[in-house]
Amino acid sequence: MNISALLTSAGINIAVCLILISLYSILRKQPSNVTVYFGRRIASGRSRRTDPFCFERFVPSPSWIVRAWVTTEEDLLAIGGMDAVVFLRSLICSRISICWFCDFSPFFCFVSLCLLPYSIRIFAIAAIIGCFVVLPVNYYGQKRQYQEFPLESLEVFTILNVQEGSKWLWTHCLTLYILTCSACVLLYFEYRSIAKMRLAHITESPPNPSHFTVLVRAIPWSAEDTYSNSVKKFFMKYHESSYLFHQMVHRAGTIQKLMSDAEKMYMVLKAASVERNCTPGLMQCGPCTDHTNSFKVLSSELETVKEERADFVDMDLVGRKKECAAAFVFFKTRYAAVVAAQVLQSANPMLWVTDSAPEPHDVYWSNLWIPYGQLWIRKIATLMAAIAFMLVFLIPVTFVQGLTQLEQLQQTFPFLKGILKKKFVSQLATGYLPSVILILFLYTVPPTMMLFSVVEGSISRSGRKKSACCKILYFTIWNVFFVNVFTGSVIRQLRVFSSVKDIPAQLANAVPAQASFFLTYVLSSGWASLACEVMQLFPLLCNLIKRVILRIKSDSPDAALSFPYHTEIPRLLLFGFLGFTCSILVPLILPFLLVYFVLAYFVYRNQILNVYVSKYESGGLFWPIVHNTTIFSLVFMQIIALGVFGLRRSPVSSGFTIPLVICTLLFNEYCRQRFHPIFKNHAAEVLIDMDRRDEESGKMEEIYQQLHSAYYQFTLTPHDLFKSGSSSNHEGGDSVRDPENVKPGEEHSQVNGSIKIV
Amino acid sequence: MNISALLTSAGINIAVCLILISLYSILRKQPSNVTVYFGRRIASGRSRRTDPFCFERFVPSPSWIVRAWVTTEEDLLAIGGMDAVVFLRSLICSRISICWFCDFSPFFCFVSLCLLPYSIRIFAIAAIIGCFVVLPVNYYGQKRQYQEFPLESLEVFTILNVQEGSKWLWTHCLTLYILTCSACVLLYFEYRSIAKMRLAHITESPPNPSHFTVLVRAIPWSAEDTYSNSVKKFFMKYHESSYLFHQMVHRAGTIQKLMSDAEKMYMVLKAASVERNCTPGLMQCGPCTDHTNSFKVLSSELETVKEERADFVDMDLVGRKKECAAAFVFFKTRYAAVVAAQVLQSANPMLWVTDSAPEPHDVYWSNLWIPYGQLWIRKIATLMAAIAFMLVFLIPVTFVQGLTQLEQLQQTFPFLKGILKKKFVSQLATGYLPSVILILFLYTVPPTMMLFSVVEGSISRSGRKKSACCKILYFTIWNVFFVNVFTGSVIRQLRVFSSVKDIPAQLANAVPAQASFFLTYVLSSGWASLACEVMQLFPLLCNLIKRVILRIKSDSPDAALSFPYHTEIPRLLLFGFLGFTCSILVPLILPFLLVYFVLAYFVYRNQILNVYVSKYESGGLFWPIVHNTTIFSLVFMQIIALGVFGLRRSPVSSGFTIPLVICTLLFNEYCRQRFHPIFKNHAAEVLIDMDRRDEESGKMEEIYQQLHSAYYQFTLTPHDLFKSGSSSNHEGGDSVRDPENVKPGEEHSQVNGSIKIV
């Protein structure tokens, strides 16, 4: 691949982006698409719906970018909520002022808010150094015949072009130092400010029911008592002074529902068939060798039928059967709840397992019935499944990599020879097709990983997203980076990883060789995906089908989407990883990445302003993932640099790199010591202060009242309401509530309409 | 090495053992050695000192073995305390009865108590299968000329002798299954019973001050307040209802003492010199350009001198300076203490760090002054140092391995040729010398690792021993096993580990090739070290020097030793590891190992009965190390077996081994989930029950009284007592108390004599 191919690729991408963005700027002005592009505004009841039909509506305009940029803080505060303000300020202003804003913000976009500006800053530094220091050194690294610029291979811009033992390698080493130091300094301040924000979020936000609540699982089964009574007894005994009340969790998984339905059906059928068999059985007069015996069998059978029916009718027993071994327990103070959640409760660690409860909207009800004893094996099983999935995924990736080596393709499919000889087609095939195919395959990953996270048994939606986020992150880094580097270039198998010592050197060779792939990946996956994100292709299509084919005209959105952290954070982190890894090897990639991050900043800003609704908060739990990945990227960059300096025979540079690796790891350890506990647990000091404040202001009673209706597992359909009105049967309210599909405005009415199950 | 060489080696070792043991049985009867061999009895005031001079004293007898075996439980209970009983019962009787005994036992030897019988059981099974199934299969594995038995090479007993693709390999696979299953079943019951014992130990033992106490570190420095006041304010504010009182920790490290001495000296000298300078300065009449200024300087200097002196004299300020940022905080209930220890206290995780306090005798006072912020870096530094030490240690090991290859030695030192040609010498050199040299080098390891653990900053003696135990364990497994396997045989460098995939196959080749080394290692290091252990060579030598050269005749022991867990557990685990690893490769090793474990059982039983004193208890914290190492050994055995089956081309056996590996790992994970939390934290349920019991019986007041004198950092020498009598200066009592050097009888008087620092 040479410069002209790169430019072709860049051109196509820029064109695609421009077209999509123009299209977006037109589409967003159409009143029919308002549900797609202004879901958030509709949800908060702030959208203008009266657009006159005019010519302007069909002219593309950059007004949304301008608006995203121009809107003042006060306007943003009024229109888009505090989150947008926080998002903005994290870029422009100093950190301290953010904390002030946090005090009364809904505190959404906690992580992406800092991730993007952080990426922009660090890659601005990297791009400047890369383009003005490393790139010239690489380009003039060897005495050779300089070709016309557009025909220059991309290789001459990589470190492969630097002579062995060149004295100029110190520039690479220096770049390494500057990059690492600035990345670490920025990272430290980010971590510190996010930790502060998290604390401010906890203390300043309105009273959160989850702070008073503990989720208890693995309640031991006892023959005499219901689960509910066991919970009451246990907490009255050991947490008498602080225990308030509790609320059982009922079985509600889909499988569970199917099973209980099947069970009921079976019992009804069995009862009916036994009845049918019984009557003639008792009245039969045929030859009967052992009459008494057959009578006994029948009568005992009758008894069981009676018992079963009694079971079936007795609502208490049915209620008991549906309760599962989990409950939300409410405490009088936040401190008592956090103590109950963190201290080991029982001498058998597999019983009375306590956890901090997730926020009410964050609870993933379908997973709460899972027996605690299954969780560890589920975790291992999903881990294995995820790894297997990663390995199966190698097949498309290998195929994609085949495309970059056209000769092989021509050998395999001889009929393609004619087409591939045309210059434009071959440039397209090498420069653009591989990454498009890869992206299409990658689209299957998030749903799969989300499924794994569900099976794993997360109790909260944010936990599920976090788990999926980690899995997708490992997956993308493995499949996009490692597999491409190693299958495409030197070695075709996993054999590379069997030789630990040579990995740095092999990476140092393989990464620059794959420069063209990474460049096109950034262009296609990065830029184009942003354009797709802003276009909201899938909702747009749905909307179109609904309007044109189904002719539904309702304006209310089916489901206001929540921000897809689990796909966006891994993507941003992957690009960060690519950026760091390639920073000294292929500095040409850095400007493209910087453009990507800036574009991403505008796009996500717009999306958060207009499209996504924040339904639950993770409270910044994503940040440690970001931090760890960044540190990993830095160390990986340094290890590759070690390989490079080894290959280029520059022992001095190697010698200087080793302390850098150690310092980076020490820095990481320090951050882990200093900040990570805040993200794992709540501090006693903070909670006690909050409790005191609320007690003094007399708010506690009000909070206790709220607690009663905070966690509601079932919602009522009108049909259920009728049923529950006519009989006191609780089974009707089985439709599990899914906050992902509920508008914020709807919530309150549902709270009042829900059956309280206490 | 052939069978005759092995027999030579075994013969030498048996002879050495017999001589040493006979010597022991004579020496132990000499009244002059009573302090060496009956330290424990003297300490508990139960030794008989009047032995008449008779002939019997100089005749070796196996009486101690008989006695160790014969003594009834009741006698053991009366003589040796409950620990010996527990030790015995863990072998003979069922598990449940142990728990009953635990109820009123001092609960010492918690781990070795179960480790040894466990090892005996599992290796009895292994030895039987190994000798009667695997050994014949190996021996008759290949058609070849059978030599005279004593001249058979050891190799024909290893798996190397089995033909490729042999059908008999299923016996090895079956052995693997039987061994793994029996090991896991035994391990599970051990873990369960030990967990029960730990709980019983906590609940049934007399009130333990450490349960009421929390160690607070990283108390923030404030300009207005002393540390003591800060602690009081903080805990009065946040733990008002349960806070009792606290006790500051004072600086007492050796370096600290030297530094403060130097500081004092400096201040005295400075004061003196300033005084000397001052007087003439004020009275000088020479040419003085700026008189006022110089006067100012002098006067301000005088003021600082005055201030310094005031500081020096003001005892409050001196007291404040000596306090360090750590304190023991006492709570009203056990539950409150455990809550304070487990919950994150401050929003800054580097401040107000709480930990469960160690037992009073277990506190390692010299490490408490270490600033908390240093700990993480100390841990990393010691880890690095330990790894460096492990690598440096390669040098002697490589040399030792050179000895097993005599040709090389002859080439290097040609003058040895004559001697080495003699058969006996060569057998001695190959069979015995290498492991003796290795053992001698290994003796330097425990003190070094102990030093690392001290530098690491453990707050308790048991924690220090546990940390040293882990380090020594990794060290021995690495240096005895891996380095010997790989340096001695195929590959001379660490290069092996650069190729991950081939490791199983290489191990499968290398381990049987080193069979002779492992056999002699078990003989020399195992058997002989037990004989040395029972002989107590070093104390015996000290005693001899004291009596013969220094002519001291006092009978009281300098220091009754505590059981050296940190050296004995790694040794036992290493032999277990060797046993598992070699079980199917070199089954010849198993009988020797079994003999070792049985002998160890008697020896340690005798030592615990007579020699060692238990001063502090870890409460079974060593067991998870044992468990994990055993699981590691099992998995390692299976991986090597995979390599073997791969080399011998038996895909069926390989296929059957893989599920075994997975099941073993799942079993480990289950045990970790089920039992490990009990070893990390105390359960709320248990502690609250204990608190209630004590409250109801009215014992609490008594316990609070005990708490006041429980933790005492300084002891008084008579000199100090005089000083503290004449002035109220607390500095005198600087000699830090070391429970390792204190007799149990002494303790009480010291408690009363100590200065209470509250």
Interface residues (C-beta under 8 A of the other chain):
Chain A: L199 K237 Y238 V338 V339 Q342 V343 L344 Q345 S346 A347 N348 P349 M350 W352 W376 I377 I380 R495 F497 S498 S499 V500 K501 D502 L666 E669 Y670 Q673 R674 F675 H676 P677 I678 K680 N681 H682 A683 A684 E685 V686 I688
Chain B: L199 K237 Y238 V338 V339 Q342 V343 L344 Q345 S346 A347 N348 P349 M350 W352 W376 I377 I380 R495 F497 S498 S499 V500 K501 D502 L666 E669 Y670 Q673 R674 F675 H676 P677 I678 K680 N681 H682 A683 A684 E685 V686 I688
